Each structure stands twice: as C-alpha cells, then as structure tokens.
Amino acid sequence: MFSPDDVDRIVEHMNDAHSEDLIRYAEAYGDVIEAKGARMTGIDAEGFDLEVEQEKATVPVRIDFDAPLDTVDEARAVLVEMAMAARDAAER
C-alpha cells in the first residue's frame, strides 16, 4: 500500500519528468488512439489513472498492473519496464 505522500511524489514526478511516457502508456496499455497529452492523476497497488487528452475530449483511463505491487520500489520498477515496452511498441 502506498502512503498519500508516496502517491503525491510518484504522480508529481511522472507528470513533471515523463509526460511522453504517459502518452505511450495511454496508447499501449489503455487502447487510446492518438493521445495529444496525458497526466497521471493517481496510483495504487493495482494500477494507475490517467487523464488523456484526445482531439475532442479529455478521457479518464485506468491501467492495471499485471499483479498488485507492495512497495514504491516495485512501482518504480514496473513503471520503467512498462515505459520501455511501450517505447519499443511505438517504434514498430
């Protein structure tokens, strides 16, 4: 379980430093086509939430992890792994 401070820190970091990865998450894992932008709005042991900007609307997207996470370090590792896989998929 993540503390509220953990959640705030992860969300702020992802929005500040990984905006392109958030778009790729939406497209690779959230079945979003042509995202114009994305913001992380929350994260928990089961997955994370995004607000995704599309051409005509901003939509909420939930992306579930393959398995529940126990620690912030696990969240970091899984988010990095997912980002790398989404980058590889985007390059194809």
RASUL-V621773 format. One record per pair of residues at least 6 apart in sequence whose C-alpha atoms are under 7 Angstrom apart, sorted by the first residue. I is the first residue (numbers start at 0). J is the second residue. Records with the same first field share a line. If there is no record, write none. Layout:
I: J / J
This chain:
0: 43 / 44 / 69 / 70
1: 43 / 70 / 71
6: 41 / 42
10: 39 / 40 / 41
13: 39
14: 38 / 39
18: 37
20: 82
21: 37 / 38
22: 34 / 36 / 37
23: 85 / 86
24: 82 / 85
25: 31
26: 32 / 34
27: 85
28: 62
29: 60 / 61 / 62
33: 53
34: 51 / 52 / 53
35: 52 / 53 / 54
36: 51 / 52
37: 49 / 50 / 51 / 52
38: 49 / 50 / 51
39: 48 / 49 / 50
40: 48 / 49 / 50
41: 47 / 48
42: 48
44: 67 / 68 / 69
45: 63 / 64 / 66 / 67 / 68
46: 62 / 63 / 64
47: 61 / 62 / 63
48: 60 / 61 / 62
49: 59 / 60 / 61
50: 57 / 58 / 59 / 60
51: 57 / 58 / 59 / 60
52: 58
68: 74
